[in-house]
Amino acid sequence: MAVAHDNNGGGSVQLPIVNPYPNAADNLVNLDFSEYPEGTYYIYIYDIYGILKYYGETSNTIKTISTINLPNGLYFLNYYNCMEIIQMQLLIQH
């Protein structure tokens, strides 16, 4: 893990990016938060129109999300890791 320094000279550990797998997803997508410290992490999935399709919370574990009710298409997966919001694309193909 890399260390990032803030403006006050202090250091903080940069958290790894959590990539969804598989991507493209059929019925399930996994997010591995196991390298994260204990805490609550918030997950949002939006469609291409910005409509929220999924909201969930997880701890520092592997989170499995059912995508069976999401139509085929491109989505935006956002998660908040207590420092920043990370956004990535998620493809659903049934």
URNORMO-V630250 format. One record per residue. D_FIRST is the distance of its C-alpha to the first C-alpha in Angstrom with 1 decimal. Layout:
<<D_FIRST> <D_FIRST>>
This chain:
<<0.0> <3.8> <6.7> <9.7> <13.1> <16.0> <19.6> <20.5> <18.2> <16.0> <12.2> <10.3> <6.8> <6.5> <7.1> <7.3> <10.8> <13.4> <15.9> <19.4> <21.0> <23.7> <24.1> <27.2> <27.9> <31.3> <31.7> <28.2> <24.7> <21.6> <18.4> <15.7> <14.2> <13.7> <10.0> <11.0> <12.7> <16.5> <18.3> <20.2> <19.0> <21.7> <22.4> <25.1> <26.7> <29.2> <31.8> <32.5> <35.0> <32.4> <34.0> <31.8> <32.1> <29.6> <28.0> <26.2> <23.9> <21.5> <19.4> <16.2> <18.1> <19.1> <21.5> <24.4> <26.5> <30.0> <30.8> <34.3> <35.9> <34.2> <36.3> <35.1> <33.4> <30.3> <28.4> <25.6> <23.0> <21.5> <19.2> <18.5> <15.3> <16.9> <15.6> <16.7> <18.6> <17.1> <20.0> <20.5> <23.6> <24.9> <28.0> <30.5> <33.0> <35.5>>
